[in-house]
């Protein structure tokens, strides 16, 4: 008797996911029926989705004179809790807050470069006429662990992301003194809220942090990217 193929059990966060009025298994099986997706790809998608790292979204709001310091301050606050090499921490005043600075030359250079790149992109966008609604950009931080490759005929290690922080940056451009005062107050409030969210998150979300299995100074490689493109399975097969 021929066996009827059934999709595997999905994790709880996927069971209620609906795409075009269909559950995830129903939608993918409809694609399979239309030969838009291969049978084996279904399992790849589910495995990939189950391995997706947690992503924490942070909102950043600043004017042109403060946006660089605000973004750098938030990035350093993230790395202060996720950078494991032994360093001597420093502090830096951003608006009305005193924030930590990770005293590592390589990391500081990378943060400076990526923040400057984001600012240039924001400036370019603002010059194109987006001043009325605010100018938006993103900067993302990813942390990786090194794992041995388990596939046949392959050797060495691969880097697997275990956590991502995404900063949604809004550049406000006030036109009057009254607007500047309002923006300043909003910046201070948003920065405090964002920093507290980081502290709360790192103290609460710990179970996903991989064990340290290497004697290297930095056991977890990291990456900072500006305006990252979506790379989820939905984007890869053209659902969204």
LOBA-837972 format. One line per field, with one value per atom (N, C-alpha, C): residue number from 1; residue in one letter; atom name; y, x, z. Coordinates in nm, 3 decimals. Example, Ala and Ser with C-alpha at 12.3 -4.5 7.8 and 13.67 -1.06 7.14 Angstrom:
n	1|1|1|2|2|2
res	a|a|a|s|s|s
atom	N|CA|C|N|CA|C
yy	-0.569|-0.450|-0.330|-0.225|-0.106|0.003
xx	1.319|1.230|1.320|1.285|1.367|1.290
zz	0.780|0.780|0.780|0.708|0.714|0.787
//
This chain:
n	1|1|1|2|2|2|3|3|3|4|4|4|5|5|5|6|6|6|7|7|7|8|8|8|9|9|9|10|10|10|11|11|11|12|12|12|13|13|13|14|14|14|15|15|15|16|16|16|17|17|17|18|18|18|19|19|19|20|20|20|21|21|21|22|22|22|23|23|23|24|24|24|25|25|25|26|26|26|27|27|27|28|28|28|29|29|29|30|30|30|31|31|31|32|32|32|33|33|33|34|34|34|35|35|35|36|36|36|37|37|37|38|38|38|39|39|39|40|40|40|41|41|41|42|42|42|43|43|43|44|44|44|45|45|45|46|46|46|47|47|47|48|48|48|49|49|49|50|50|50|51|51|51|52|52|52|53|53|53|54|54|54|55|55|55|56|56|56|57|57|57|58|58|58|59|59|59|60|60|60|61|61|61|62|62|62|63|63|63|64|64|64|65|65|65|66|66|66|67|67|67|68|68|68|69|69|69|70|70|70|71|71|71|72|72|72|73|73|73|74|74|74|75|75|75|76|76|76|77|77|77|78|78|78|79|79|79|80|80|80|81|81|81|82|82|82|83|83|83|84|84|84|85|85|85|86|86|86|87|87|87|88|88|88|89|89|89|90|90|90|91|91|91|92|92|92|93|93|93|94|94|94|95|95|95|96|96|96|97|97|97|98|98|98|99|99|99|100|100|100|101|101|101|102|102|102|103|103|103|104|104|104|105|105|105|106|106|106|107|107|107|108|108|108|109|109|109|110|110|110|111|111|111|112|112|112|113|113|113|114|114|114|115|115|115|116|116|116|117|117|117|118|118|118|119|119|119|120|120|120|121|121|121|122|122|122|123|123|123|124|124|124|125|125|125|126|126|126|127|127|127|128|128|128|129|129|129|130|130|130|131|131|131|132|132|132|133|133|133|134|134|134|135|135|135|136|136|136|137|137|137|138|138|138|139|139|139|140|140|140|141|141|141|142|142|142|143|143|143|144|144|144|145|145|145|146|146|146|147|147|147|148|148|148|149|149|149|150|150|150|151|151|151|152|152|152|153|153|153|154|154|154|155|155|155|156|156|156|157|157|157|158|158|158|159|159|159|160|160|160|161|161|161|162|162|162|163|163|163|164|164|164|165|165|165|166|166|166|167|167|167|168|168|168|169|169|169|170|170|170|171|171|171|172|172|172|173|173|173|174|174|174|175|175|175|176|176|176|177|177|177|178|178|178|179|179|179|180|180|180|181|181|181|182|182|182|183|183|183|184|184|184|185|185|185|186|186|186|187|187|187|188|188|188|189|189|189|190|190|190|191|191|191|192|192|192|193|193|193|194|194|194|195|195|195|196|196|196|197|197|197|198|198|198|199|199|199|200|200|200|201|201|201|202|202|202|203|203|203|204|204|204|205|205|205|206|206|206|207|207|207|208|208|208|209|209|209|210|210|210|211|211|211|212|212|212|213|213|213|214|214|214|215|215|215|216|216|216|217|217|217|218|218|218|219|219|219|220|220|220|221|221|221|222|222|222|223|223|223|224|224|224|225|225|225|226|226|226|227|227|227|228|228|228|229|229|229|230|230|230|231|231|231|232|232|232|233|233|233|234|234|234|235|235|235|236|236|236|237|237|237|238|238|238|239|239|239|240|240|240
res	x|x|x|x|x|x|x|x|x|x|x|x|x|x|x|x|x|x|x|x|x|x|x|x|x|x|x|x|x|x|x|x|x|x|x|x|x|x|x|x|x|x|x|x|x|x|x|x|x|x|x|x|x|x|x|x|x|x|x|x|x|x|x|x|x|x|x|x|x|x|x|x|x|x|x|x|x|x|x|x|x|x|x|x|x|x|x|x|x|x|x|x|x|x|x|x|x|x|x|x|x|x|x|x|x|x|x|x|x|x|x|x|x|x|x|x|x|x|x|x|x|x|x|x|x|x|x|x|x|x|x|x|x|x|x|x|x|x|x|x|x|x|x|x|x|x|x|x|x|x|x|x|x|x|x|x|x|x|x|x|x|x|x|x|x|x|x|x|x|x|x|x|x|x|x|x|x|x|x|x|x|x|x|x|x|x|x|x|x|x|x|x|x|x|x|x|x|x|x|x|x|x|x|x|x|x|x|x|x|x|x|x|x|x|x|x|x|x|x|x|x|x|x|x|x|x|x|x|x|x|x|x|x|x|x|x|x|x|x|x|x|x|x|x|x|x|x|x|x|x|x|x|x|x|x|x|x|x|x|x|x|x|x|x|x|x|x|x|x|x|x|x|x|x|x|x|x|x|x|x|x|x|x|x|x|x|x|x|x|x|x|x|x|x|x|x|x|x|x|x|x|x|x|x|x|x|x|x|x|x|x|x|x|x|x|x|x|x|x|x|x|x|x|x|x|x|x|x|x|x|x|x|x|x|x|x|x|x|x|x|x|x|x|x|x|x|x|x|x|x|x|x|x|x|x|x|x|x|x|x|x|x|x|x|x|x|x|x|x|x|x|x|x|x|x|x|x|x|x|x|x|x|x|x|x|x|x|x|x|x|x|x|x|x|x|x|x|x|x|x|x|x|x|x|x|x|x|x|x|x|x|x|x|x|x|x|x|x|x|x|x|x|x|x|x|x|x|x|x|x|x|x|x|x|x|x|x|x|x|x|x|x|x|x|x|x|x|x|x|x|x|x|x|x|x|x|x|x|x|x|x|x|x|x|x|x|x|x|x|x|x|x|x|x|x|x|x|x|x|x|x|x|x|x|x|x|x|x|x|x|x|x|x|x|x|x|x|x|x|x|x|x|x|x|x|x|x|x|x|x|x|x|x|x|x|x|x|x|x|x|x|x|x|x|x|x|x|x|x|x|x|x|x|x|x|x|x|x|x|x|x|x|x|x|x|x|x|x|x|x|x|x|x|x|x|x|x|x|x|x|x|x|x|x|x|x|x|x|x|x|x|x|x|x|x|x|x|x|x|x|x|x|x|x|x|x|x|x|x|x|x|x|x|x|x|x|x|x|x|x|x|x|x|x|x|x|x|x|x|x|x|x|x|x|x|x|x|x|x|x|x|x|x|x|x|x|x|x|x|x|x|x|x|x|x|x|x|x|x|x|x|x|x|x|x|x|x|x|x|x|x|x|x|x|x|x|x|x|x|x|x|x|x|x|x|x|x|x|x|x|x|x|x|x|x|x|x|x|x|x|x|x|x|x|x|x|x|x|x|x|x|x|x|x|x|x|x|x|x|x|x|x|x|x|x|x|x|x|x|x|x|x|x|x|x|x|x|x|x|x
atom	N|CA|C|N|CA|C|N|CA|C|N|CA|C|N|CA|C|N|CA|C|N|CA|C|N|CA|C|N|CA|C|N|CA|C|N|CA|C|N|CA|C|N|CA|C|N|CA|C|N|CA|C|N|CA|C|N|CA|C|N|CA|C|N|CA|C|N|CA|C|N|CA|C|N|CA|C|N|CA|C|N|CA|C|N|CA|C|N|CA|C|N|CA|C|N|CA|C|N|CA|C|N|CA|C|N|CA|C|N|CA|C|N|CA|C|N|CA|C|N|CA|C|N|CA|C|N|CA|C|N|CA|C|N|CA|C|N|CA|C|N|CA|C|N|CA|C|N|CA|C|N|CA|C|N|CA|C|N|CA|C|N|CA|C|N|CA|C|N|CA|C|N|CA|C|N|CA|C|N|CA|C|N|CA|C|N|CA|C|N|CA|C|N|CA|C|N|CA|C|N|CA|C|N|CA|C|N|CA|C|N|CA|C|N|CA|C|N|CA|C|N|CA|C|N|CA|C|N|CA|C|N|CA|C|N|CA|C|N|CA|C|N|CA|C|N|CA|C|N|CA|C|N|CA|C|N|CA|C|N|CA|C|N|CA|C|N|CA|C|N|CA|C|N|CA|C|N|CA|C|N|CA|C|N|CA|C|N|CA|C|N|CA|C|N|CA|C|N|CA|C|N|CA|C|N|CA|C|N|CA|C|N|CA|C|N|CA|C|N|CA|C|N|CA|C|N|CA|C|N|CA|C|N|CA|C|N|CA|C|N|CA|C|N|CA|C|N|CA|C|N|CA|C|N|CA|C|N|CA|C|N|CA|C|N|CA|C|N|CA|C|N|CA|C|N|CA|C|N|CA|C|N|CA|C|N|CA|C|N|CA|C|N|CA|C|N|CA|C|N|CA|C|N|CA|C|N|CA|C|N|CA|C|N|CA|C|N|CA|C|N|CA|C|N|CA|C|N|CA|C|N|CA|C|N|CA|C|N|CA|C|N|CA|C|N|CA|C|N|CA|C|N|CA|C|N|CA|C|N|CA|C|N|CA|C|N|CA|C|N|CA|C|N|CA|C|N|CA|C|N|CA|C|N|CA|C|N|CA|C|N|CA|C|N|CA|C|N|CA|C|N|CA|C|N|CA|C|N|CA|C|N|CA|C|N|CA|C|N|CA|C|N|CA|C|N|CA|C|N|CA|C|N|CA|C|N|CA|C|N|CA|C|N|CA|C|N|CA|C|N|CA|C|N|CA|C|N|CA|C|N|CA|C|N|CA|C|N|CA|C|N|CA|C|N|CA|C|N|CA|C|N|CA|C|N|CA|C|N|CA|C|N|CA|C|N|CA|C|N|CA|C|N|CA|C|N|CA|C|N|CA|C|N|CA|C|N|CA|C|N|CA|C|N|CA|C|N|CA|C|N|CA|C|N|CA|C|N|CA|C|N|CA|C|N|CA|C|N|CA|C|N|CA|C|N|CA|C|N|CA|C|N|CA|C|N|CA|C|N|CA|C|N|CA|C|N|CA|C|N|CA|C|N|CA|C|N|CA|C|N|CA|C|N|CA|C|N|CA|C|N|CA|C|N|CA|C|N|CA|C|N|CA|C|N|CA|C|N|CA|C|N|CA|C|N|CA|C|N|CA|C|N|CA|C|N|CA|C|N|CA|C|N|CA|C|N|CA|C|N|CA|C|N|CA|C|N|CA|C|N|CA|C|N|CA|C|N|CA|C|N|CA|C|N|CA|C|N|CA|C|N|CA|C|N|CA|C|N|CA|C|N|CA|C|N|CA|C|N|CA|C|N|CA|C|N|CA|C|N|CA|C|N|CA|C|N|CA|C|N|CA|C|N|CA|C|N|CA|C|N|CA|C|N|CA|C|N|CA|C
yy	-0.120|0.000|0.124|0.217|0.339|0.422|0.477|0.560|0.702|0.764|0.903|0.993|1.083|1.172|1.274|1.291|1.389|1.477|1.608|1.697|1.669|1.690|1.669|1.772|1.745|1.837|1.962|2.078|2.203|2.250|2.333|2.393|2.483|2.513|2.581|2.716|2.787|2.920|2.918|2.798|2.790|2.733|2.675|2.606|2.701|2.824|2.919|3.012|2.992|3.076|3.049|3.156|3.141|3.228|3.171|3.242|3.231|3.347|3.348|3.260|3.277|3.206|3.056|3.011|2.869|2.852|2.735|2.704|2.680|2.681|2.661|2.529|2.413|2.288|2.292|2.352|2.359|2.442|2.554|2.642|2.575|2.512|2.450|2.331|2.254|2.142|2.192|2.311|2.366|2.406|2.455|2.487|2.361|2.255|2.128|2.074|2.088|2.040|2.117|2.245|2.326|2.316|2.227|2.204|2.331|2.416|2.536|2.511|2.397|2.365|2.214|2.169|2.026|1.968|1.838|1.770|1.784|1.762|1.767|1.906|2.010|2.146|2.177|2.108|2.133|2.105|1.992|1.957|2.055|2.100|2.197|2.326|2.367|2.490|2.478|2.365|2.347|2.340|2.267|2.257|2.393|2.467|2.598|2.692|2.687|2.776|2.743|2.614|2.577|2.625|2.644|2.686|2.836|2.909|3.054|3.109|3.196|3.251|3.355|3.382|3.489|3.624|3.708|3.842|3.944|4.041|4.145|4.277|4.340|4.464|4.583|4.678|4.799|4.920|5.015|5.137|5.249|5.316|5.425|5.550|5.660|5.786|5.898|5.975|6.080|6.184|6.302|6.406|6.393|6.467|6.451|6.476|6.565|6.596|6.489|6.404|6.306|6.161|6.137|5.999|5.910|5.962|5.878|5.834|5.929|5.895|5.800|5.819|5.734|5.591|5.575|5.441|5.372|5.444|5.386|5.347|5.431|5.400|5.273|5.254|5.133|5.010|5.021|4.907|4.868|4.965|4.933|4.870|4.912|4.852|4.706|4.674|4.534|4.452|4.502|4.427|4.420|4.515|4.510|4.383|4.335|4.214|4.088|4.101|3.985|3.968|4.053|4.047|3.981|3.861|3.780|3.799|3.849|3.871|3.967|3.954|4.039|4.179|4.278|4.416|4.507|4.626|4.724|4.816|4.807|4.889|5.037|5.120|5.264|5.311|5.439|5.495|5.617|5.648|5.763|5.822|5.954|6.021|6.042|5.993|6.011|6.076|6.197|6.276|6.288|6.238|6.250|6.117|6.019|5.888|5.861|5.785|5.737|5.590|5.560|5.425|5.361|5.227|5.158|5.162|5.157|5.146|5.026|4.935|4.819|4.861|4.856|4.903|4.803|4.768|4.680|4.754|4.772|4.856|4.806|4.676|4.620|4.642|4.616|4.633|4.781|4.868|5.011|5.061|5.013|5.053|5.006|4.881|4.827|4.904|4.934|5.010|5.148|5.211|5.343|5.337|5.236|5.223|5.197|5.104|5.068|5.180|5.248|5.360|5.473|5.502|5.606|5.570|5.441|5.396|5.417|5.385|5.405|5.553|5.639|5.782|5.836|5.790|5.834|5.794|5.672|5.627|5.710|5.742|5.825|5.964|6.020|6.153|6.154|6.048|6.039|6.032|5.953|5.939|6.070|6.142|6.269|6.372|6.365|6.457|6.429|6.307|6.269|6.308|6.377|6.431|6.358|6.283|6.208|6.280|6.409|6.481|6.488|6.498|6.520|6.401|6.281|6.161|6.096|6.157|6.095|5.998|5.987|5.900|5.776|5.659|5.534|5.447|5.374|5.278|5.170|5.070|4.959|4.926|4.879|4.823|4.700|4.591|4.464|4.409|4.345|4.278|4.131|4.046|3.901|3.838|3.741|3.665|3.519|3.460|3.327|3.232|3.104|3.001|2.915|2.858|2.771|2.626|2.559|2.418|2.337|2.212|2.122|2.084|2.083|2.042|1.893|1.857|1.717|1.653|1.731|1.675|1.583|1.488|1.396|1.473|1.422|1.473|1.618|1.668|1.803|1.801|1.890|1.899|2.046|2.065|2.201|2.246|2.378|2.437|2.531|2.555|2.654|2.746|2.868|2.965|2.972|2.950|2.948|3.062|3.145|3.258|3.210|3.259|3.221|3.340|3.462|3.577|3.695|3.772|3.892|4.007|4.124|4.248|4.339|4.390|4.478|4.615|4.718|4.855|4.922|4.959|5.037|5.185|5.250|5.387|5.486|5.583|5.690|5.822|5.891|6.020|6.131|6.204|6.315|6.445|6.529|6.653|6.769|6.823|6.934|7.062|7.145|7.268|7.394|7.384|7.502|7.470|7.574|7.555|7.472|7.495|7.417|7.269|7.240|7.101|7.040|7.118|7.067|7.026|7.106|7.073|6.944|6.929|6.808|6.685|6.700|6.588|6.550|6.649|6.620|6.538|6.577|6.503|6.363|6.349|6.217|6.128|6.187|6.110|6.054|6.138|6.094|5.982|5.998|5.896|5.765|5.772|5.652|5.582|5.660|5.599|5.524|5.585|5.517|5.390|5.397|5.280|5.169|5.204|5.105|5.039|5.119|5.064|4.971|5.010|4.924|4.795|4.801|4.680|4.585|4.640|4.556|4.487|4.564|4.509|4.402|4.430|4.333|4.206|4.222|4.107|4.018|4.076|3.993|3.924|3.982|3.918|3.809|3.818|3.720|3.609|3.644|3.549|3.494|3.379|3.322|3.179|3.110|2.967|2.938|3.034|3.009|3.034|3.088|3.118|2.987|2.964|2.837|2.826|2.705|2.688|2.728|2.776|2.812|2.685|2.647|2.521|2.545|2.668|2.699|2.784|2.779|2.860|2.992|3.020|3.145|3.263|3.376|3.495|3.537|3.530|3.563|3.438|3.369|3.242|3.258|3.377|3.398|3.510|3.475|3.577|3.662|3.782|3.873|3.943|4.000|4.072|4.189|4.303|4.421|4.456|4.472|4.504|4.616|4.700|4.810|4.774|4.811|4.781|4.639|4.538|4.398|4.358|4.272|4.220|4.101|4.084|3.968|3.841|3.741|3.615|3.496|3.522|3.411|3.320|3.203|3.108|3.166|3.254|3.316|3.398|3.474|3.554|3.465|3.353|3.268|3.199|3.167|3.098|3.190|3.320|3.417|3.429|3.393|3.404|3.550|3.622|3.760|3.856
xx	0.085|0.000|0.088|0.055|0.135|0.113|0.221|0.213|0.176|0.093|0.055|0.155|0.215|0.315|0.248|0.301|0.250|0.365|0.340|0.446|0.479|0.604|0.642|0.579|0.586|0.529|0.614|0.550|0.624|0.635|0.735|0.742|0.622|0.596|0.472|0.457|0.568|0.556|0.522|0.520|0.486|0.347|0.286|0.159|0.047|0.049|-0.057|-0.021|0.095|0.136|0.049|-0.007|-0.091|-0.037|-0.033|0.014|-0.094|-0.143|-0.250|-0.368|-0.408|-0.524|-0.502|-0.379|-0.349|-0.246|-0.253|-0.147|-0.019|0.093|0.222|0.228|0.189|0.192|0.101|-0.019|-0.112|-0.054|0.011|0.065|0.180|0.270|0.385|0.340|0.240|0.191|0.122|0.060|0.001|0.109|0.221|0.334|0.391|0.397|0.448|0.357|0.226|0.131|0.147|0.185|0.206|0.349|0.427|0.566|0.649|0.609|0.687|0.795|0.784|0.883|0.898|1.018|1.043|1.013|0.982|0.946|1.055|1.180|1.289|1.312|1.275|1.296|1.208|1.093|1.002|1.073|1.142|1.212|1.325|1.393|1.500|1.446|1.328|1.268|1.234|1.175|1.136|1.258|1.359|1.481|1.545|1.551|1.612|1.536|1.401|1.320|1.334|1.345|1.361|1.494|1.592|1.724|1.743|1.641|1.656|1.690|1.790|1.830|1.730|1.724|1.637|1.685|1.591|1.623|1.554|1.629|1.575|1.576|1.459|1.442|1.451|1.535|1.553|1.519|1.447|1.411|1.506|1.560|1.655|1.600|1.599|1.543|1.640|1.684|1.782|1.781|1.837|1.853|1.992|2.020|2.149|2.271|2.261|2.377|2.406|2.309|2.324|2.318|2.274|2.245|2.369|2.486|2.605|2.640|2.638|2.669|2.565|2.438|2.332|2.348|2.371|2.387|2.510|2.621|2.743|2.723|2.651|2.627|2.545|2.445|2.363|2.444|2.523|2.606|2.704|2.768|2.862|2.790|2.666|2.590|2.560|2.527|2.504|2.631|2.742|2.867|2.920|2.885|2.927|2.876|2.761|2.701|2.729|2.787|2.807|2.951|3.041|3.181|3.260|3.312|3.369|3.519|3.598|3.739|3.757|3.868|3.896|3.938|3.859|3.889|3.861|3.917|3.891|3.778|3.663|3.549|3.569|3.512|3.511|3.366|3.347|3.212|3.216|3.099|3.086|2.948|2.940|2.812|2.743|2.620|2.539|2.408|2.382|2.268|2.276|2.177|2.181|2.213|2.265|2.298|2.447|2.498|2.636|2.632|2.691|2.685|2.823|2.829|2.958|3.021|3.153|3.229|3.322|3.319|3.407|3.543|3.645|3.777|3.857|3.807|3.879|3.897|4.022|4.052|3.983|3.988|3.928|3.777|3.713|3.568|3.530|3.604|3.574|3.585|3.687|3.705|3.588|3.545|3.433|3.305|3.278|3.158|3.162|3.280|3.295|3.268|3.325|3.309|3.163|3.099|2.962|2.864|2.888|2.800|2.815|2.938|2.962|2.896|2.902|2.837|2.686|2.626|2.482|2.446|2.527|2.500|2.505|2.603|2.612|2.487|2.437|2.317|2.195|2.187|2.077|2.084|2.205|2.221|2.180|2.218|2.182|2.031|1.967|1.821|1.751|1.803|1.741|1.755|1.864|1.883|1.787|1.730|1.638|1.494|1.472|1.339|1.253|1.313|1.233|1.227|1.252|1.264|1.132|1.021|0.893|0.850|0.881|0.835|0.945|1.065|1.175|1.249|1.378|1.462|1.494|1.481|1.498|1.608|1.675|1.776|1.787|1.869|1.887|2.035|2.069|2.201|2.182|2.248|2.226|2.357|2.347|2.461|2.428|2.516|2.497|2.614|2.582|2.684|2.679|2.796|2.807|2.882|2.855|2.935|2.996|3.111|3.177|3.138|3.091|3.053|3.125|3.150|3.209|3.104|3.143|3.051|3.021|2.893|2.852|2.814|2.813|2.775|2.884|2.844|2.940|3.036|3.157|3.259|3.297|3.268|3.309|3.382|3.478|3.555|3.559|3.615|3.630|3.513|3.502|3.399|3.309|3.192|3.101|3.056|3.023|2.976|2.824|2.761|2.615|2.570|2.481|2.432|2.343|2.370|2.287|2.209|2.237|2.162|2.180|2.072|2.080|2.007|2.069|2.007|1.991|1.871|1.845|1.801|1.874|1.842|1.766|1.642|1.563|1.587|1.662|1.707|1.619|1.563|1.486|1.559|1.590|1.658|1.554|1.539|1.443|1.516|1.451|1.514|1.425|1.446|1.362|1.391|1.289|1.304|1.299|1.243|1.232|1.290|1.310|1.362|1.265|1.136|1.036|1.046|1.063|1.077|1.205|1.312|1.439|1.424|1.353|1.333|1.252|1.149|1.067|1.147|1.227|1.309|1.412|1.473|1.571|1.509|1.391|1.323|1.288|1.242|1.207|1.330|1.444|1.569|1.611|1.607|1.648|1.557|1.427|1.332|1.354|1.371|1.389|1.521|1.627|1.757|1.750|1.690|1.676|1.593|1.484|1.398|1.475|1.554|1.629|1.737|1.809|1.914|1.854|1.742|1.677|1.628|1.583|1.539|1.657|1.774|1.893|1.927|1.932|1.969|1.868|1.740|1.637|1.648|1.672|1.679|1.797|1.915|2.034|2.028|1.956|1.942|1.835|1.741|1.632|1.658|1.711|1.730|1.873|1.891|2.025|2.036|1.925|1.929|1.985|1.976|2.022|2.171|2.239|2.382|2.460|2.540|2.613|2.722|2.759|2.871|3.002|3.096|3.227|3.310|3.347|3.419|3.555|3.602|3.731|3.813|3.943|4.033|4.068|4.006|4.033|3.989|4.056|4.024|3.879|3.832|3.692|3.620|3.546|3.484|3.368|3.311|3.193|3.220|3.248|3.266|3.140|3.157|3.043|3.049|2.936|2.926|2.831|2.868|2.781|2.752|2.625|2.589|2.486|2.492|2.398|2.293|2.168|2.054|2.058|2.062|2.069|1.945|1.963|1.851|1.791|1.659|1.593|1.642|1.676|1.725|1.648|1.525|1.444|1.398|1.342|1.299|1.187|1.105|0.998|1.052|1.159|1.218|1.283|1.340|1.415|1.323|1.198|1.112|1.004|1.017|0.930|0.792|0.776|0.644|0.614|0.715|0.691|0.760
zz	0.000|0.000|0.000|-0.085|-0.092|0.034|0.085|0.204|0.166|0.247|0.224|0.295|0.218|0.278|0.368|0.486|0.579|0.625|0.640|0.686|0.831|0.871|1.011|1.102|1.231|1.329|1.336|1.329|1.336|1.481|1.510|1.643|1.667|1.794|1.832|1.764|1.739|1.684|1.536|1.472|1.330|1.308|1.413|1.393|1.353|1.403|1.372|1.258|1.197|1.085|0.964|0.905|0.788|0.675|0.555|0.437|0.331|0.286|0.186|0.228|0.356|0.412|0.426|0.427|0.443|0.553|0.620|0.715|0.638|0.711|0.643|0.567|0.627|0.550|0.428|0.444|0.331|0.218|0.256|0.153|0.078|0.151|0.085|0.001|0.050|-0.030|-0.157|-0.151|-0.273|-0.372|-0.320|-0.408|-0.470|-0.387|-0.438|-0.548|-0.528|-0.629|-0.760|-0.747|-0.867|-0.918|-0.853|-0.890|-0.874|-0.778|-0.751|-0.648|-0.577|-0.476|-0.470|-0.451|-0.449|-0.311|-0.310|-0.186|-0.081|-0.120|-0.023|0.033|-0.045|0.003|0.122|0.132|0.245|0.377|0.383|0.505|0.532|0.426|0.443|0.502|0.455|0.505|0.653|0.692|0.832|0.922|0.880|0.961|0.975|0.864|0.866|0.958|0.952|1.034|1.182|1.215|1.354|1.410|1.324|1.368|1.365|1.325|1.319|1.456|1.463|1.593|1.641|1.769|1.817|1.764|1.728|1.679|1.768|1.815|1.902|1.826|1.818|1.743|1.839|1.805|1.885|1.800|1.858|1.787|1.827|1.726|1.748|1.682|1.756|1.707|1.743|1.642|1.670|1.559|1.590|1.488|1.426|1.319|1.250|1.338|1.435|1.518|1.623|1.652|1.760|1.714|1.590|1.548|1.555|1.520|1.522|1.664|1.759|1.898|1.955|1.919|1.971|1.921|1.790|1.733|1.790|1.797|1.854|2.000|2.075|2.215|2.233|2.147|2.156|2.115|2.010|1.967|2.076|2.138|2.246|2.365|2.391|2.501|2.472|2.348|2.310|2.329|2.276|2.285|2.428|2.510|2.650|2.718|2.672|2.730|2.648|2.531|2.444|2.397|2.442|2.401|2.513|2.487|2.594|2.620|2.526|2.556|2.673|2.742|2.857|2.809|2.843|2.805|2.924|2.916|3.020|2.974|3.036|2.991|3.025|2.940|2.964|2.956|2.977|2.966|2.873|2.820|2.730|2.749|2.758|2.777|2.643|2.633|2.513|2.558|2.510|2.557|2.708|2.781|2.927|2.994|2.918|2.973|2.966|3.063|3.060|3.020|2.904|2.848|2.845|2.847|2.844|2.705|2.703|2.579|2.593|2.496|2.497|2.442|2.527|2.489|2.409|2.292|2.201|2.070|2.028|1.912|1.785|1.762|1.641|1.639|1.753|1.760|1.747|1.813|1.805|1.661|1.590|1.450|1.365|1.387|1.310|1.337|1.463|1.498|1.434|1.437|1.375|1.225|1.159|1.014|0.976|1.044|1.008|1.042|1.153|1.187|1.086|1.047|0.946|0.814|0.778|0.655|0.661|0.776|0.792|0.782|0.845|0.843|0.700|0.623|0.483|0.405|0.430|0.361|0.404|0.533|0.582|0.521|0.513|0.455|0.308|0.237|0.095|0.078|0.164|0.155|0.188|0.289|0.326|0.215|0.140|0.027|-0.087|-0.088|-0.196|-0.168|-0.052|-0.030|0.070|0.166|0.264|0.398|0.399|0.525|0.602|0.530|0.596|0.680|0.638|0.709|0.792|0.795|0.868|0.778|0.801|0.720|0.800|0.737|0.811|0.751|0.840|0.799|0.904|0.877|0.972|0.985|1.104|1.127|1.215|1.180|1.249|1.304|1.420|1.483|1.495|1.448|1.458|1.532|1.616|1.687|1.640|1.622|1.565|1.658|1.642|1.705|1.595|1.624|1.526|1.553|1.450|1.461|1.354|1.389|1.290|1.188|1.063|0.957|0.970|0.958|0.972|0.839|0.733|0.603|0.550|0.466|0.406|0.315|0.308|0.218|0.245|0.364|0.398|0.531|0.545|0.667|0.711|0.829|0.878|0.962|0.976|1.062|0.981|1.038|0.982|1.095|1.060|1.159|1.153|1.268|1.277|1.368|1.318|1.396|1.511|1.632|1.746|1.804|1.755|1.806|1.710|1.694|1.610|1.677|1.669|1.714|1.592|1.572|1.459|1.510|1.470|1.509|1.395|1.421|1.326|1.357|1.271|1.296|1.220|1.293|1.231|1.253|1.144|1.151|1.142|1.251|1.255|1.220|1.140|1.096|1.138|1.260|1.307|1.228|1.215|1.136|1.220|1.339|1.425|1.562|1.642|1.778|1.861|1.840|1.913|1.877|1.748|1.705|1.761|1.764|1.817|1.963|2.041|2.183|2.197|2.114|2.120|2.077|1.972|1.924|2.029|2.093|2.198|2.310|2.354|2.460|2.415|2.291|2.238|2.225|2.185|2.173|2.308|2.410|2.543|2.594|2.574|2.618|2.545|2.412|2.331|2.363|2.384|2.416|2.548|2.650|2.779|2.765|2.690|2.670|2.599|2.499|2.422|2.507|2.584|2.670|2.775|2.833|2.932|2.869|2.744|2.675|2.654|2.620|2.604|2.735|2.842|2.973|3.016|3.000|3.037|2.954|2.825|2.735|2.767|2.784|2.808|2.944|3.038|3.169|3.169|3.076|3.070|2.970|2.853|2.744|2.746|2.810|2.824|2.772|2.761|2.729|2.590|2.499|2.362|2.344|2.444|2.431|2.428|2.325|2.315|2.422|2.456|2.549|2.482|2.560|2.506|2.497|2.377|2.354|2.291|2.293|2.233|2.328|2.311|2.394|2.327|2.213|2.144|2.229|2.210|2.289|2.270|2.146|2.118|2.069|2.156|2.116|2.018|2.012|1.927|1.826|1.701|1.598|1.584|1.536|1.521|1.386|1.350|1.223|1.240|1.183|1.183|1.038|1.005|0.867|0.865|0.762|0.748|0.644|0.677|0.589|0.536|0.627|0.582|0.506|0.408|0.331|0.404|0.392|0.452|0.387|0.469|0.413|0.467|0.514|0.566|0.453|0.492|0.389|0.304|0.365|0.287|0.172|0.198|0.091|-0.013|0.033|-0.060|-0.161|-0.121|-0.217|-0.273|-0.244|-0.308|-0.248|-0.121|-0.058|-0.026|0.023|0.065|-0.030
//
